[in-house]
Amino acid sequence: MDRNKTCNLGRDDIYGTSRPRDVRLQIYVSLTLGVGAFLTFCFLRPRWKGLYAARKKQNDWATALPDLPDSFFGWIIPLWRITDEQVLASAGLDAYVYLAFFKIAVKFLVVTLFFALAVIKPVHDTHKERKKLPVPDDGKHDEHLEVRGTFMTLVSGYEYSTDYLWMYLVFVYLFTGLIMYLIVSETRKIIDVRQEYLGSQTTITDRTIRLSGIPADLRSEDKIKEFIEDLGIGKVDSVTLCKNWRKLDAKVVERQSTLRKLEEAWTVHLGSHRVGRNLETLPVVQPTPPEYVDGHGDESEGTRLIQDVHMESDYVTQYARQRPTTKVRYGRFKLRYKIVDAIDYYEEKLRRVDDEIRILRKKDFEATGLAFVTMDSVASAQMAIQAVLDPSPLQLLANNSPAPSDVVWTNTYLSRGQRIFRSWSITFIIGVLSIFWTSLFIPIAGALNTCSIHEVFPRLADALDKHEILQSLVNTQLPTLALTLINVLVPFLYDWLANMQGMISQGDVELSVISKNFFFTFFNFFILFTLLGTASGFLAMWNSFTEKLTDATQIAYALAQSLSNLLGFYTNFIILQAFGLFPLRLMELGALTLYPVYLIGAKTPRDYAELVQPPVFSYGFFLPQTILIFIICMVYSVLRDSWQVLLVGLAYFLIGHFVHKYQLLYAMEHRQHSTGRGWTMMCERIIGGAILFQITVAGQLALNKAFKRAVLVAPLTMCTFWFFYVFATTYRPLMKFIALKSLRSQHSDLGRDVQEEAVSSGQQGRGASVGRLTLDEARERGLRFENPSLMMPLSDVWLTNKHARSHGSVRQSEGGELEA
């Protein structure tokens, strides 16, 4: 067949749903990638518990989880049997609601797939699609007019039965009602769990309010305490008024940098020691560095040492080693330099920075308009949060407080005006980036097909045409892979932008990342593709775009065919995500590949300690794409060949639930205070997807001349908007606050299966304490709302033992104490 006809008239045959070979090829590629990654994970999991069971191994609050067997596949069933109560107890509310989203997606897709196979597909098979309108060929204008005239003749004399289109109207009502039912039923369940869980715990976060907009005459801890207690809502335990500690924070950062350089200099001077390999790790993995062991001597005189993991296999050969040096620049423009002893230089610099920090800690800094007020009970804090404290606008506003470890202290120094300016600036940048992505990755995706390659590299295109498999890879797999890669990389940029907005807590930053990344994936990846038709046909579409603007018939044709043309693309995209990338995510390919790089660069014990920390699970990176795939399945649920998207979508959510369950419970750590606030964001975006689904069905009915049935979709859309309003006003407050009635139940066992490990007598000099605690109670025990720069100990260098220092030696006695 002639290439021009293939690329212009027959583009749907290349990129649409009529080429099952492309789908089979995508399945083969994804399964090869996924099965290989899964088998590799099964092999590495028992041998590298420092990575694949990092959370279970290092965190005390994960002790409620069962130990998974070390056999190749024996861990799968025990993981699947872990209950929601165990998830709640071990990983908190955020993990609980995140996995609940996968469950309602599975329920929805099971029902819709049943109707797609039992009703929708048979009806579409008996009612073939209308003859498609050919795309105009600018190079053969006369032929185009002839084809167009032939088509208009066929349309005028062609009678087509549209009775089956009633099916669209019935199922759009049925599926919309189903998703509303699932949202309401699951939200009620989550609210009950959340209220009981949060109402029975008494963390410092639950008892603290974040008071903003404090007037200048009230910026005193005593005055704030007096003001709150005069309201009669309870007693105040403590008040932390935020001050402008910027200079102190800068000195602490400088100290950390100097300390690391000093540790590196000492490590180079003392030389390396032999380390016995942990049998539970890969050969490239070092044993977990030991903990600090505090000496009883003067802190400013001695060096803090640590024990080695394998004392019995430790042996160091003493030999003379030249002390390391460093280059110190000075003078105008730092053009002159001097070579000095690195250890002496950094020790003296560290001593001076420590003196400056001690002086700054005693200084009274300027107070800001933000404070953290800790009440004597959760009920008092909730009454303050849910009430209006002051009649003046934007003054003395009480809100939920982040956890002490979640506070971004550098942003507490910003005024409200500065935070608003940053927020609007980032919003503007996001808008500019949306235009940039539109002009960037859609043409890139459009260029990845043989028709577009023929425009630039005709010889390469001819060579690809001779090999059907290579042609299929270029036409269907490369666009999917390219856009998947962009969807992986862009969230890192949006995460950085969210951190620049000046938000007070890391929890707010994560919610902002979810919102920004969903906007990117939904608008740039889905909406624009739907409007433009197909990414692979972008070049031809762009060439005929001007002509289409002047022809209403062709505009209708393009819109009518865009969704069906993209069905193959989205099917391939979900197949790649489900069968190819989820196993790679389970294997933690990023951490696996970067670990040797970080290991090569690690020199000091502090560097090795950071290598074995559990990876951080960020909902902002994973949730937006998951919601998008659910919306794609919803939009395609009634269209022709919808069963393909629904089937692979069901596989995506089943595999995703399993993968994320393992990561959240055993492998990765989510450090924010767990409140489940992300659930409302999920539901609101699902409702928005339902409205898009209704618009899609109405458009299909209208383009098939079923205008009355298209109008009948309008009441459903209005009901969905009403449902969105009711959901926001009724259920959102219960996902934000704790009901006062829920606070009466102080003896609930929900989420209290976490048995806190005994605190060793060497930590903080106190005995063991065992109790039934929730995840947040165990994690926030002993924390206070204080800037770490004010309270953190000025610790000395972290080195291995049995080495000589410059003016003496240190050895370890039999009793475990350090002696100089």
N, C-alpha and C positions, 0 to 999 in steps of 0.2 A: 504493500500500500504506500502511496506517495506520502512523504513526510509532512508536507503542508496540510494535506487532508487529515492526516493522523493527529497533528498538533492542533488544528483549528476545528475541524468538524467532529473529530472523534475523541476529544479530550476526556469526555466522561468515561469512555471505555478504558482509558489509561489510568485515570486517577479515581474513578468511582468505585462502585461495588461489584462490577462485572468481571473482576479479575481475582478470583479466589486464590490464584497462585501467589499473589503478593501477600495475602493474609497468611497463607501457609508458610511462606518464606519468613515472615515476621515472627510467626510462632516458633519456627525452627531456630532462628537466630536467638530469640529471647529465651527459649528453653535451654539451648546450649549454654548461654551465658548464666542463666539462673540456676540450672542444675549443677553446673560446675562450682558456682559460688556457694550453693547450699552444702554440697558434699565437702568442700573445703572448710566451711564453717563447722560441720559436724566433726571433722578431723581435728581442727584447731581448738574447739571449745574446751575439752577437758585438759588440753595441754597448755592453754594460755588463759588461765582463769584471771590473771591480772588484767586482762582486757575484756573477755567475754563474760566474766562474772565479777566485774570490778565493784559494782554497787553492792551486791550480796556479800562480797568478801570484806569490804572496807567500812560499810555503814551499819551501825548497830540497829537502826530502825528497819532493816531488811531481814531481821532474824525471824519474823513471822512467816517467811516464805519457806517452802520445802527445799531441801537440797536436791537438785536435779541429778539423775544418774549420769555417770561418765561414759556410758555405752554410746555407740554411734547414733542410733535413733531412739534410744530408750528415754530420752528427755522430753520427747514430743508430747506424749500422753499426759505425763504429770504437769507439764506447763498448761496444756489445754484444760485440765481439771481445776486449775486455780480459780477460786470463786471471786465474785465481785467484792465480797467482804474482805478477802485477803488483799486484793488490789487496793482497796480503800485504806486498809490498815498499813500497808507497806509503802505505797506510792502516793497516797493522798487523793484529794478530790479532783485535781486537775487531770491526773491519769484516769481516774474513774469516768469522768464525763467525756474525755477524749475517746476512750474505748467504747463508751455508750453510743457515740456518733457512728462508729463502724457497725454497731449492732442494728441501729434503726435503718442504716443504709442497706444492710443485708436483708432485713425484713421487707423493705420497700421493693428491692430488686427481685426477691423471690416471688412476690405477688405479681409484679409487672411482667417478669419473664414468663410466668405461667400463662397470663393472658396474651402475651406476645406470641407464644408458640401455639396456644389453643385457639385463639380467635384472630388476632391481628394478622399474623403471617398467612393463614389460609385465605382470609378475605383478600389480602393484597395479591396472593397468587392467582386468584380467580378474576381479579380486576387489574389487568395489566396497565402499566403507566402509559400516559399519552405520548404520542410522537414528540420528540424534543425539537425545539427550534435550533437550527444550526447557528453557530457563532459566525459573525461576518468575517469575510476575508478581504482585507484591504487591497490585496494584490490582484484579486479577480472580482472586480466590482460587478461586472455583468453577470457572472455566475451567481454572485450573491443575490442580485435582484431576481434572477430566475428561481433560485431556491426559495427565496422569501415569498414570491408570488405563488409558487406551488404550495407552500405551507398555508398561506391564507386561503387558498382554494380548498385545501383539506379541512381546515378549521370550519369554514362556512358550511361545508356539506357533511360534517362528521357529527353524528349523534353519539354521545357517550353517557352511559348510565352513571349517575352520581349517588345512587342510593347508599352505597357502601360508606360514603362520607359521613353518614350519621354515626358511624363507629367512632370517628374522631371526636365528635361532640360528647358521646357517652363516656369515653375513656378519659377525656380531659377532666370531666367532672369527677369520675371515679378515682383517678390517680391523685388529683388535687385533694379530694377528701381524705384519701389514704395518708398522704403526707401530713396533712393537718392533724389527723388523729394520732399518728406516730409522734409528732412534735409535742402535742398536748400530753399524751400519756407518759412519754419519757420525761418531759419537763416536770410533771407532777411527781414522778418517782424521784427524780434528782433533787427537787426542792425538799421533799421529805427527808431524803438521806442527808442533804446539806444542812438543813435546819437541825436535825438531830446530832449530826457530827460536830458542827461548829457550836451548837448550843450547849454541848456537854464538855467542851474543852476550855481551858482557862489559860491560854498563852498570853504573853505580854502584848502581842500584836492585837489580840481580840479585846484587850482592856485599854488600848491606847487609841486616842483620836489625833488626827493631824489637823491642827488649828492654823489656818492661813488668814491673811488679811489682818494681822494684828496691828492696831494703830500704834504710833510712836510712843504715846504716853502710857501704853500698857506693855511695852517690851521689857518686861522683867519677870523672872520666874516666880517670884513671890506674888506679884500683882496678878499674873495669869492664874495662879493657884487660888488666890482669893476670889477672883472673878468667877471661876468655874464652881467653886464651892458655894458661892452666894446664890447660884442658880437653883440649888437644892436638889441636884440630881445625883449627888454622891460625893464621896471624899476623893481627893487627889493624892495618889501615891508619890508621883514625881513629875517634874516638868523639865523638859530639855528644850531650851530656847536656842534655835539655830543662830549662829553668828558667822561672821565672814572670816572663816579659818583658811582662807586661800593661801596665805603666806606659810602657814604651818603645814598645809598639805604639800606645798611645793618642796619644803624642806624634807618632809618624810619621803617623798619620791626621790629626791636627791640622795637621801640616806640609803634607800634600798639599792639604788644604782651603785653607790660607793661600796656597800656591803658585798654585793655580788662580785665586783671587781677585786675586792680584797680576798674573798673566798677563792676566786679563780687564781689569784697570785699565790696564795698559800698552797693550793692544790698542785700547781706547777712546781713549786719549791719542794714540797714534801715527796713528790713522786707518786706513782700509781702503786696499788697493791693488788695482789691476786684475789679474785672473787670467784667463789664456787658457784656454779650455775644451779639455779633452782630447777628441780626436776619437773615442776609444773609449768615451766615456761619454755618458749622456743629458745634456740641457741642464741638468738640476738637479743634476748630479753635479760636485763640485769635483775638481780634480786631486789626486793623492796628495800629502800634505804631505811636504816633504823631511825628511831625517834630520838628527840633531844634527851640528854641526860644532864640535869642541872648539877653544877658543882656547888660545893659549900663554901668555896673561897670567895674572895672579893670579885665582883662581877667585872670591874674595870681592869683587873689585873690578868685574870686567866682567860683562856679560850674555851668556849663550850665545845664539848666533844660528844660523839655518839658512838654507840657500840656497833660492831659489825654484825651482819646477819649470821654469818657462818664463822663463829669464833674459832672453831676447831680446825678450819682449813685456812685460816688467815696467817700469812707469814710475810714479813717485810724485810727485805735485805737493806741494811743501812749502808749508805754510800754518800760520798760527798756530792753535793749538787749546788751549782751556782744559783744565787738568789736572782729572781726575775727583776727586770727593770722596766720602766715605762718612760715615755717621752712627755714632758710637761712643757706646754707652750706658754709664753708670757710676752710682755712688751706690747707695743702698738701693733694692732692688727694680728697679734699672735704670730708674728713672723720669727721670733726667736724661740728656741727650745733648749731644754736641758734634760739629760738622761739621769734619772734618779732611781733609787731602790723602790720597787713597786710596793713591797709590803710596808715599809716604813712610811711611804708617802700616803697610801690609802688608810693606814691606821691613824695617822695624824689627821687626815681629812675627815675620817669617821668620827674621831674624838671632837673635832671642832663643830661638825654638824650636830652631834649629840648635845653639845653645850648650847647651841643655838635653839635646838628643839626644846630643851628644858626651859630656856628663857621665854620662848614663845608660848609655852603651855601655861605660864603664869600670867601672861598678858591678857588684858580684858579687851576682846575684839568687839567690833560694832555689831549690834544685834540686828537680825533681819525680821521680817514679818511672818515667820513660820516657826511653829513649835510642835513638839510631840508631848501630849499630856496623857499620862498613864493613870487610869482610875483604879479604884479599889475593887471593882467588879466589872464583868462583861456587860451587865444590864445598864450600869451607869454610862459606860462608853456608848452603847447603842442608843440610849435615850438622847445623848448629846449629838450623835451623828445624824439621827433622824429628826432633829428639831432645828428651828431657826433661833440662833443664839442672840443675834443683834438686829435691831431694826434698820440699821444702815446697810445699803447695798454693798456687796463685795467686801464686807468687813466681818471678821470673826466667823469664818466659815469652817464648820467641822465636817471632816470626811474620814472614811476608813483609812487606817494607817497601814503602811507597808511593814513588813518584818524588819527588825533592826539590821539584819544582814542584807536586805534588799534595798536599803536607802542609798541613793546616789548623792552622797554628801556634797559633792562639788556643785550640784544643781540646786541645793538648798540656799546657796548664797545669792541666787538670781532673783531679781524682783519679778513681780507678776508681769510687768510690761516687757521685760527681757524674755521671759518664757513665751509670752504671746507672740512676740516678734519672731522668735526662733521657730515656733510652731507654724506660723503663716509662711515664713520663708521656706521651710522644708516642704510645705504643701505646694507652694509655687514651683519649687524644684521638681517635685513629683509630677506636676502637670507638664513641665518642659520635657522631662524624661519620657513621659508617655508619648509625646510627639516624636521624640528621638527614636524610641523603640519602634514606632510605627514605620518610620522611614528607614529603619535599619534591618530588623530581622525578617520582616515580610518579604522584601526583595531578596534577602539571602535565601530564605526558604523557597522562593519562587525560582531562583536560579538553579536549584538542585533538582533538575530533571533534564532528560535528554533533549526535549524540545528547546528549552532555554539554552542549553549547552551548544546546540546546533547553531544558534545565533552568533556565538562567540568563537567556539572551537568546533567547527564542522567535522574535522577529521576524527576528533575524539568521540563525537556523537555517532559517527558512522561506525567506529570500532565497537561502541557499546551496543549498537543495534544488532551486531552479529552475535552477541551473547545475551540471551534472554534473561538469564539470572542476574548478570551485571546491570542490565537495563532496569530490571525490577528493583534491584538494590538502590540504584540512583533515583528512580522515580518515587519510590515509596519509603524506603528506609532512611535515606539521608535527610530528608526534611524532618522526619520524626526525631531522628537523633540530634539534629542541629537545634531544634526548638527545645528538646529536652535538656540539652546542655545549657542553653540560655536560661531556662527555668531553674536550673540548679545554681547558676552563677549570680544572676541578678538579685536574689534574696539577700546575698551578702552585702551588696550595696545598700539595699533598703534597710538592712539591720544597722549599718553604720549611720544612715540618715536618721533613723529612729533614735539612736543614742545621742544624736546631736540636737534633739528637740528640747532638751532641758527638763525632761520628766523627772519626778522625784524618786520613783521606785523602778526597779527592774521589772516588776510585774506589769506596770503601765507601759514600759518599753516593749515588752513581749506582745502585749495586746496591740500596740501600734504597729509592730512588725507584721502581725497577722493581717491587720487591716490593709497595710500598704502592699504586701505581697499578694493578697487576694485581689486587690484592685488591678495589679499588674497582670496576673494570670487570667483574670476574668475579662478585662477590657482589651488588653493587647493580644492575648493568646486566643480568646474565644470569640468575643464580639466582632473584632475587626476581621477575623478569618471568615466569620459567617457573612458579614456584609460584602466582603470582597470575593466570596465564592470559594476558591481553593488556593492554598499557598503555592501549589505547584503550577497553577495556571496564571500566576500573577503577571508575568511578562506579557502574555497575550491579552489579558484583561486590561492592563495598563495601556497597551497600544490602541485598544478599541474603546477606551473609557469615554473619550469625547463624543464619539458617535452614539454611545449608549445613553448619554445625557439628553440627547435630542430625540430619542425613540422610546416612548413609554412602553411599548410592547416588549422591547428587549430588556428594559429595566425589570419588568415583571418576570420575564424569563430568568434573568440572572438571580433574582431573589428566590424564585421558586426552586431553582436547581442547586443553590449554594449548599443547603443543608444535606441534600442527598449526595452531592459530590464529596462533601467532607466526611461522610459516614465512614468510608474506608480509612481516611487519615486518622480520625479519632479512634477507630477500632485498633489500628496499628499502634497508636500512641498509648492506649490503655494496656494493650498486650505487653508492650515494652516495659511499662511501669510495673505491672503485676508480676510477670514471669521473669523479667530480666533484672530490673533495678531493685525490687524488694529483697531478693536474696543477697544482692550486693550490699544493701543497707544493713541486713542482718549480719553480714560478715564484717561490717564497719570497714569498708574498703579504704576510706579516707584515712582513718587512724592506722590501718594496717600498712599502708604505703608510706605514710609520713613518719611512722615510728622509727625506722632505721635512720632517717634523716635527723630527727631530733636526738636519737641516741648517739650519733656521731658527734653532734655539737654539744652533748652533755659532758661537763667536766667535774662539777662540784656535786656533793651530796644533795644540795638543794635542787639542782637540775634533774638528778635521777628521781628525787621524790615527786617532782612535777610530772614525770613521765608516766607514773602509775596511777594518776588521779583518774576517776571515772569520767568518760566523755559527757558533755552536757547535752541533754535533750532539749531542743528548742522547738516549741509548738509553732513558732512563727515561720519555720522553714518547711514543716511537713503538713500542717493543717490546711493552708490555702489551696494547694493542689488537690488535696483530698476532697475538699468542698467542691472545687471546680469539676472534678470527675463525676461526683454525684449529680451536679447540675446537668452535665452533658448527658448522662444516662436518663435523667428526667426529661430533658428536651426531646430526646430521640425515642422516648418510650412508645409513642403511637405511630411514628413515621414508618415508611416502608423499610424492611430489613432491620427493624429496631432490635430484634432478638440478638443480633450480633453484638451490638454495644452493650445490651443488658447482660448478656452472658459473660463477656469479658469483664464488665463492671462488677458483677457478682464475685468473680474470681479475684478481682483486685481487692475488694473489701474483706473477703475471707482471709486472703494471704496477709493483707495489711494489718488486720486485727491480730493475727498470730505474731507477726514480726514486731509490731510495736508493743505488744504485751510483754514479749521477752525483753525488749530493750528497756522499757520503763521499769520493769521489776528487777532485772538482774544485771544489765550491762551499763545503763546510762543514768545520769543523775539530773533531776529537775530541781533547782535550788530555790525557786521562789516559794513564798508562802502560799499554800494550796487552798484556794477558795472556789474553784470551779467557775470563775467568771467568764471563761471563754465559751460556755455553753450558749449564752444568749447571742453571741456573735455568730456561732454556727447556725442557730435557728433562724436568725434574721436573714442571713444570706441564703439559706434554703428557701425561705418564703420568697425572696427576690427571684430565685431560680424558678419557683413555681409560676410567678407572674410571667417570666420570659417563656416558659413552657406554654402558657395559655396564649401568649401573643404569637408564638410559632404556629400553634394549631389553628388559630384564627386566620393567620396569613395563608396557610395551606388551603383552608376552606375557601377563602376569598379568591385565590388564584385558580381554583378549580370551579369558579363561578357559583359556589354555594354560599351566596352572600347572606341569606337568612340564617343559615347555621353559623356563619362566622359572627354575626351580630349576637347570637345567643351565648357566645363565650363572654361577652361583656359583663353580664351580671356576675359571673364567676370571678372575673378579675376584680370587680368592685368588692365582692365578698372577701377576696384574699387581702385586699388593702385594709378592709375593716378588721380582718383577723390579725393582720400585722399590728394595727393600732391597739387592739385589745391585748395582744401578747405583750407589747411594750409597756402598757400601763398596768397590767395585772401580774405578769410573771417576772418581769425584769426586776422590780424592787425586791422580790423574794430571793433573787439570785445575787443581789447586791448587799442586802442587810440581813441581820439575824432577827427574827421575830422575837419580841419580848416573851411571848408565851413559850417559845422553844427553850428559853433560858431556865425555865423551872426544872427541866429534867437534867439534873447534874450527875446522874449515876448511869448514864447509858454506856453500854459496852461496845457500841458501834465504832469501829476504827481503833479500838483499844487492845488489839491483839499484839501490839508491838511490845515485846519485853525488852526493856532497856538493859543493856549489858552492865555488869558491875563496874563501877568506876574504880580504877586501880588506886591504891593508896598513895602512889607516887604522884598523882595528878591533883594539884591544888591542895594537897595535904589533907584530904578528907576521905572517909571510908566509903564503902560501896552503898549504892542506892538502887533498889530494884522496884519497879512499879509498872502498872498498866497504863501506858501513855499512848496518845495519838501521835501520828508522824510529826506534826508541828510542835507538839508539846515536848517530844524528845529532842527535836532539832533546835528549838529555841530556849531550851532550859538554861538559865543563868545569863541570858543575853540582856543587854540594856540599851536604851536609845542614847548612845554616845558616839561621837565621832571617833573612829579608830585612831586618828592622828593624835588625839588627846590621851588615849588609854593604852595603846599598844606598847609592850615592853621594848626597850632599846636593846635587843638581843645582840650578842656577839656573833662572830663568824661560826659557821657550821662546818666542822671538819671531821675527818676520821681520826681514830685514836691511835696510840702507840707511835706517835711521831714527835720529833723534837721541834721546839720553837726556837726562836732566835736567842733567848736568854734563859733557857731552862728546858725542862722536859716535863711531860705529864704522863702519868701511868694510872692504870685502873687497879684498885685494890680488890681483894677477894670478896669483900662485902658489897662491891658494886659502887662504892663511892669514888669520886675523883680526887686524886691527891697531886699537888704540885711538887 
